Amino acid sequence: MTPLDSGSLQYEPGSYRDPNGRVFYAGGEVCRGLNDHALRSWEAVRTKPFFRRWTDAGRIVRSERLAPSELDGLAAAQGWAGVLRHETIPFISYPYEWTFEMLRDAASLQLELLIDALDDGVTLKDATPYNIQWVGSRPVYIDIGSFEPIEPGEPWMGYRQFCQLFLYPLFLQAYKRVAFQPWLRGKIDGIEPEQCKNLMSLRDLFRPGVLTHV
């Protein structure tokens, strides 16, 4: 294999929030640099039955760890413990560009994947629609760094984020006929619980999910 061209390395601007890894482009490839913690998580997760099933079905982006011969010192120079190469998604879109149905389907993917992963002792440490892209009409989970082995009794750390970026936007459009796209375009962290609560009437408290999650 031809080593990656370190001279053409370009970081993905939207990947700055994860302290354990960073997405970058080099030589036409989409790659992810991993620190020690993220690399251990990847090695623990990649052989799990759920991960293989979802990857084979095209619901998790296909990924492989690059061999040292393909890196040519790139990992060491950037301080990474390892580097993954990802399947290229042909078109990138953002949640504030999606329809209601797209956000709903992405939310379903997030929850179905989490439930299946939990059966294999794995969790998703966050829950943002920015971790999901589309291949045609099929949502695909792209943030490999979100998978981590779960500790016994550990709560789902992504619950609040799921509510703010998936559930509350869907509530607003479904129950109040308020378009969610301007909210997500203006706030990268989504809709705060207090904001969603203030938009709900007494009648809305009896709608599915509102009293429990808002």
C-alpha positions in Angstrom: 0.0 0.0 0.0 1.2 3.5 -0.7 1.8 5.5 2.5 -0.5 8.4 3.2 0.8 11.8 2.0 1.3 13.7 5.2 2.0 16.9 3.2 -1.7 16.9 2.1 -3.1 16.4 5.6 -6.2 18.5 6.2 -8.2 18.4 9.4 -12.0 18.2 9.3 -13.1 21.5 11.0 -16.2 19.8 12.5 -14.1 17.2 14.3 -12.5 19.4 17.0 -14.9 18.4 19.8 -13.7 14.9 20.4 -10.6 14.9 22.7 -9.8 11.3 21.8 -9.6 11.5 18.0 -9.6 13.7 15.0 -10.9 13.3 11.5 -8.6 14.4 8.6 -8.1 14.0 4.9 -4.9 12.8 3.3 -4.2 11.6 -0.2 -7.9 11.5 -1.0 -8.6 9.3 2.0 -10.9 10.0 5.0 -9.0 9.0 8.1 -9.3 9.3 11.9 -6.4 9.7 14.3 -6.9 7.9 17.6 -5.2 8.4 21.0 -4.5 5.5 23.3 -7.9 5.4 24.9 -9.8 5.6 21.6 -7.5 2.9 20.0 -8.2 0.5 22.9 -12.0 1.2 22.5 -11.8 0.5 18.7 -9.9 -2.8 19.3 -12.5 -3.8 21.9 -15.5 -2.9 19.8 -14.6 -3.9 16.2 -14.9 -7.6 16.8 -18.3 -7.4 18.6 -21.2 -9.2 16.8 -23.4 -6.1 16.7 -20.6 -4.1 15.1 -20.0 -6.6 12.3 -23.7 -7.0 11.6 -24.3 -3.2 11.4 -21.2 -2.7 9.3 -22.1 -5.5 6.9 -25.5 -4.0 6.5 -24.1 -0.6 5.6 -25.5 1.1 8.7 -22.1 1.8 10.3 -19.4 3.3 8.1 -16.8 0.7 7.0 -13.5 1.3 8.7 -10.1 -0.3 8.9 -6.9 0.4 10.9 -4.0 1.4 8.8 -0.8 -0.6 9.0 2.5 1.2 10.1 3.8 0.9 6.5 0.8 2.9 5.3 1.4 5.8 7.8 5.1 6.5 7.1 5.6 8.1 10.5 2.4 10.1 10.2 0.8 8.8 13.4 3.9 9.4 15.5 4.3 12.9 14.1 0.8 13.8 15.1 0.8 12.1 18.4 -1.7 9.4 17.5 -1.6 5.8 18.8 -3.3 4.6 15.6 -5.2 5.7 12.5 -8.4 4.4 10.9 -9.4 4.8 7.2 -13.1 5.2 6.6 -15.3 4.5 3.7 -16.0 7.8 1.9 -19.5 9.2 2.1 -20.4 10.6 -1.3 -22.4 13.6 -0.1 -22.2 15.4 3.3 -25.4 17.0 4.8 -26.3 18.6 8.1 -29.3 18.1 10.4 -30.6 21.6 9.8 -30.9 20.7 6.1 -32.9 17.6 6.7 -36.6 16.9 6.6 -38.6 15.8 9.6 -38.6 12.3 8.3 -34.8 12.3 7.9 -34.3 13.5 11.5 -36.8 10.9 12.7 -35.0 8.1 10.8 -31.7 9.2 12.1 -33.0 9.2 15.7 -34.3 5.6 15.1 -30.9 4.6 13.9 -29.2 6.1 17.0 -31.5 4.2 19.4 -31.6 0.9 17.5 -27.8 0.9 17.3 -27.5 1.8 21.0 -29.9 -1.0 22.1 -28.0 -3.6 20.0 -24.6 -2.4 21.2 -25.7 -2.6 24.9 -26.3 -6.4 24.4 -22.6 -6.7 23.6 -21.4 -4.5 26.4 -20.9 -1.4 24.4 -22.4 2.1 24.6 -22.4 5.3 22.5 -20.9 8.1 24.6 -22.8 10.8 22.7 -26.0 11.2 20.6 -25.8 13.9 18.0 -27.3 13.8 14.5 -23.9 15.1 13.2 -22.7 11.5 13.7 -25.0 10.3 11.0 -24.8 10.8 7.2 -26.8 9.5 4.3 -26.1 7.1 1.5 -29.1 7.6 -0.8 -32.1 7.2 1.5 -30.2 5.1 4.1 -28.8 6.7 7.3 -25.3 5.6 8.2 -23.5 6.0 11.5 -20.1 7.6 10.9 -18.5 8.4 14.3 -16.6 5.3 15.2 -15.0 7.2 18.1 -18.4 7.2 19.9 -18.3 3.5 20.6 -16.9 2.5 24.0 -17.1 -0.5 26.3 -19.7 0.2 29.0 -19.0 0.0 32.7 -21.5 -2.0 34.9 -24.3 0.4 36.1 -23.2 3.3 33.9 -26.0 5.5 32.7 -26.3 6.6 29.1 -24.2 9.8 28.9 -25.8 10.7 25.6 -29.3 10.9 26.9 -29.5 14.7 27.3 -27.8 15.3 23.9 -30.3 13.0 22.3 -33.2 14.9 23.7 -31.8 18.3 22.7 -30.8 17.4 19.2 -33.3 14.7 18.2 -36.3 14.5 20.5 -37.1 18.1 21.2 -36.8 19.2 17.5 -39.1 16.4 16.5 -41.6 17.3 19.3 -41.7 20.9 18.2 -42.5 20.1 14.6 -44.8 17.2 15.3 -46.8 18.8 18.2 -46.4 22.6 17.7 -45.8 22.8 13.9 -42.6 24.7 14.6 -39.9 24.0 12.0 -36.8 22.6 13.8 -34.3 23.5 11.1 -33.7 27.2 12.2 -33.2 26.0 15.8 -30.6 23.5 14.9 -28.9 25.9 12.5 -28.6 28.5 15.2 -27.6 26.2 18.1 -25.0 23.4 17.7 -26.1 22.0 21.0 -29.8 21.9 20.1 -32.8 23.0 22.1 -32.5 23.3 25.9 -35.1 21.5 28.1 -36.3 24.9 29.5 -36.8 26.2 26.0 -38.8 23.2 24.9 -40.8 23.2 28.1 -41.8 26.9 27.6 -43.2 26.1 24.2 -45.4 23.2 25.5 -48.9 23.8 26.7 -50.7 21.9 29.5 -52.3 19.7 26.8 -48.9 18.8 25.4 -47.9 17.2 28.7 -50.2 14.3 27.8 -48.6 13.8 24.4 -46.3 10.8 24.1 -42.9 11.5 25.6 -43.4 15.1 26.7 -44.0 14.6 30.4 -41.2 12.0 30.7 -38.4 13.7 28.6 -39.2 17.5 28.8 
